[in-house]
């Protein structure tokens, strides 16, 4: 195992912990995006570039975007319900 691979493993471990310990959903989505990028770097370090490219698209862009859009929709729905009462 090379030093780059070891460092990438440690960063992924710390990133996963940071995602799990984040309490605010919006912040958790952003930390999840950084975690997805660190996973992509780990995949590159272990010579899996096809998996890394998929991880960048799904884990670093698509998933956090869907979470943030869902949070915005929930917030708007709550505003509408507060306005009706």
Backbone as JSON, one array per atom type, in Angstrom:
{
  "sequence": "XXXXXXXXXXXXXXXXXXXXXXXXXXXXXXXXXXXXXXXXXXXXXXXXXXXXXXXXXXXXXXXXXXXXXXXXXXXXXXXXXXXXX",
  "N": [[0.86, -1.18, 0.0], [0.59, 2.16, -0.88], [1.75, 5.44, 0.15], [0.02, 7.45, -0.7], [-2.37, 6.04, -1.06], [-2.84, 5.24, 1.58], [-3.16, 7.71, 2.87], [-5.42, 8.63, 1.51], [-7.31, 6.72, 2.36], [-7.46, 7.36, 5.1], [-8.45, 9.98, 4.95], [-10.96, 9.5, 3.77], [-12.13, 7.97, 5.8], [-12.24, 9.89, 7.88], [-13.88, 11.75, 6.61], [-16.29, 10.33, 6.27], [-17.0, 10.03, 8.94], [-17.39, 12.73, 9.57], [-19.64, 13.31, 8.01], [-21.54, 11.68, 9.24], [-21.66, 12.84, 11.76], [-22.64, 15.37, 11.35], [-25.26, 17.57, 12.03], [-27.13, 19.39, 10.95], [-29.22, 19.24, 8.16], [-28.71, 20.54, 5.66], [-26.03, 21.28, 5.85], [-25.01, 18.74, 6.15], [-25.48, 17.67, 3.62], [-23.69, 19.16, 2.09], [-21.24, 18.43, 3.27], [-21.35, 15.78, 2.62], [-20.98, 15.93, -0.11], [-18.29, 16.72, -0.28], [-17.21, 14.47, 0.87], [-17.88, 12.61, -1.1], [-16.18, 13.47, -3.15], [-13.72, 12.91, -1.94], [-13.89, 10.14, -1.83], [-13.81, 9.61, -4.56], [-11.18, 10.36, -5.12], [-9.9, 8.42, -3.62], [-10.64, 6.12, -5.09], [-9.3, 6.68, -7.49], [-6.7, 6.53, -6.52], [-6.5, 3.82, -5.99], [-6.46, 2.84, -8.5], [-8.88, 2.76, -10.07], [-10.32, 4.27, -12.24], [-12.75, 4.47, -13.7], [-14.75, 3.9, -11.85], [-14.25, 5.99, -10.14], [-14.94, 8.25, -11.68], [-17.69, 7.82, -11.95], [-18.38, 8.06, -9.26], [-17.82, 10.74, -8.79], [-19.81, 12.0, -10.31], [-22.23, 10.96, -9.23], [-21.95, 10.79, -6.32], [-20.76, 13.23, -5.56], [-22.09, 15.24, -6.87], [-24.83, 14.72, -7.89], [-26.33, 13.4, -5.76], [-26.01, 15.18, -3.42], [-27.23, 17.45, -4.59], [-29.88, 16.58, -5.02], [-30.66, 16.19, -2.36], [-30.48, 18.81, -1.32], [-32.41, 20.09, -2.94], [-34.72, 18.72, -2.12], [-34.82, 19.51, 0.57], [-35.3, 22.23, 0.22], [-37.84, 22.15, -0.94], [-39.36, 21.05, 1.14], [-39.1, 23.09, 3.02], [-40.44, 25.17, 1.69], [-43.0, 24.09, 1.59], [-43.63, 24.01, 4.31], [-43.7, 26.76, 4.81], [-45.95, 27.5, 3.32], [-47.95, 26.06, 4.67], [-47.85, 27.32, 7.15], [-48.73, 29.83, 6.42], [-51.39, 29.37, 5.76], [-52.62, 28.78, 8.14]],
  "CA": [[0.0, 0.0, 0.0], [1.4, 3.37, -0.98], [1.41, 6.53, 1.08], [-1.17, 8.13, -1.24], [-3.53, 5.2, -0.75], [-3.07, 5.3, 3.02], [-3.71, 9.04, 3.19], [-6.79, 8.66, 0.97], [-8.15, 5.93, 3.26], [-7.67, 8.13, 6.33], [-9.34, 11.11, 4.63], [-12.31, 8.95, 3.58], [-12.63, 7.62, 7.14], [-12.6, 11.13, 8.58], [-15.02, 12.35, 5.91], [-17.5, 9.58, 6.63], [-17.33, 10.42, 10.31], [-17.93, 14.09, 9.54], [-21.01, 13.24, 7.47], [-22.41, 11.08, 10.26], [-21.78, 13.72, 12.92], [-23.3, 16.63, 10.98], [-26.65, 17.56, 12.5], [-27.96, 20.18, 10.06], [-29.32, 18.52, 6.89], [-28.06, 21.26, 4.56], [-24.58, 21.12, 6.05], [-24.7, 17.34, 5.91], [-25.43, 17.48, 2.17], [-22.44, 19.73, 1.6], [-20.15, 17.56, 3.74], [-21.48, 14.55, 1.82], [-20.38, 16.21, -1.41], [-16.83, 16.66, -0.09], [-16.94, 13.05, 1.1], [-17.93, 11.97, -2.42], [-14.93, 13.79, -3.84], [-12.62, 12.16, -1.32], [-14.03, 8.75, -2.3], [-13.32, 9.56, -5.95], [-9.72, 10.37, -5.04], [-9.51, 7.08, -3.16], [-10.77, 5.2, -6.21], [-8.18, 6.95, -8.39], [-5.48, 6.03, -5.88], [-6.51, 2.37, -6.12], [-6.48, 2.58, -9.94], [-10.21, 2.46, -10.57], [-10.79, 5.57, -12.73], [-14.14, 4.42, -14.13], [-15.56, 4.0, -10.63], [-14.03, 7.34, -9.61], [-15.75, 9.18, -12.46], [-19.08, 7.61, -11.54], [-18.52, 8.6, -7.91], [-17.86, 12.21, -8.89], [-21.12, 12.41, -10.81], [-23.32, 10.57, -8.33], [-21.73, 11.11, -4.91], [-20.34, 14.6, -5.29], [-22.95, 16.23, -7.53], [-26.26, 14.39, -7.99], [-26.96, 13.14, -4.46], [-26.19, 16.41, -2.62], [-28.19, 18.34, -5.25], [-31.23, 16.09, -4.73], [-30.95, 16.45, -0.95], [-30.74, 20.25, -1.15], [-33.7, 20.39, -3.56], [-35.77, 18.19, -1.25], [-34.89, 20.39, 1.74], [-35.95, 23.48, -0.18], [-39.26, 21.87, -1.15], [-39.96, 20.89, 2.47], [-39.17, 24.42, 3.63], [-41.53, 25.92, 1.04], [-44.28, 23.5, 2.02], [-43.87, 24.48, 5.67], [-44.09, 28.17, 4.73], [-47.33, 27.54, 2.83], [-48.82, 25.6, 5.74], [-47.89, 28.38, 8.18], [-49.52, 30.94, 5.87], [-52.8, 28.99, 5.72], [-53.17, 28.64, 9.49]],
  "C": [[0.9, 1.23, 0.0], [0.94, 4.41, 0.03], [0.16, 7.26, 0.61], [-2.43, 7.34, -0.91], [-3.87, 5.26, 0.73], [-3.68, 6.63, 3.43], [-5.16, 9.14, 2.69], [-7.74, 7.87, 1.86], [-8.45, 6.68, 4.55], [-8.63, 9.29, 6.08], [-10.77, 10.63, 4.44], [-12.93, 8.56, 4.93], [-13.06, 8.84, 7.93], [-13.8, 11.81, 7.94], [-16.32, 11.65, 6.22], [-17.96, 9.89, 8.04], [-17.94, 11.8, 10.36], [-19.35, 14.12, 9.01], [-21.97, 12.72, 8.54], [-22.63, 12.0, 11.45], [-22.43, 15.06, 12.62], [-24.77, 16.55, 11.36], [-27.59, 18.31, 11.56], [-28.03, 19.5, 8.69], [-28.64, 19.23, 5.72], [-26.54, 21.13, 4.66], [-24.16, 19.68, 5.77], [-24.63, 17.04, 4.41], [-24.12, 18.02, 1.6], [-21.23, 18.89, 2.03], [-20.17, 16.25, 2.96], [-20.86, 14.74, 0.44], [-18.86, 16.14, -1.33], [-16.4, 15.21, 0.14], [-16.94, 12.28, -0.22], [-16.68, 12.24, -3.23], [-13.75, 13.03, -3.26], [-12.69, 10.68, -1.7], [-13.53, 8.6, -3.73], [-11.8, 9.56, -5.97], [-9.2, 9.02, -4.57], [-9.58, 6.06, -4.3], [-9.66, 5.41, -7.24], [-6.89, 6.39, -7.83], [-5.37, 4.51, -6.0], [-6.71, 1.93, -7.57], [-7.82, 2.07, -10.45], [-10.83, 3.76, -11.11], [-12.24, 5.57, -13.18], [-15.08, 4.55, -12.93], [-15.45, 5.41, -10.05], [-14.88, 8.37, -10.37], [-17.23, 9.04, -12.12], [-19.33, 8.21, -10.16], [-18.59, 10.12, -7.93], [-19.26, 12.66, -9.31], [-22.22, 12.15, -9.79], [-23.1, 11.1, -6.92], [-21.39, 12.55, -4.62], [-21.27, 15.64, -5.89], [-24.44, 15.88, -7.4], [-26.92, 14.21, -6.62], [-27.08, 14.39, -3.6], [-27.2, 17.38, -3.26], [-29.62, 17.89, -4.96], [-31.61, 16.35, -3.27], [-31.29, 17.91, -0.74], [-32.06, 20.66, -1.78], [-34.85, 19.89, -2.7], [-35.93, 19.06, 0.0], [-35.59, 21.7, 1.41], [-37.45, 23.28, -0.37], [-39.98, 21.71, 0.19], [-40.11, 22.25, 3.14], [-40.29, 25.25, 3.01], [-42.89, 25.4, 1.47], [-44.63, 23.95, 3.43], [-44.29, 25.94, 5.69], [-45.54, 28.3, 4.28], [-48.29, 27.11, 3.93], [-48.93, 26.64, 6.85], [-48.76, 29.55, 7.73], [-51.0, 30.65, 5.88], [-53.42, 28.97, 7.11], [-53.38, 29.95, 10.14]]
}
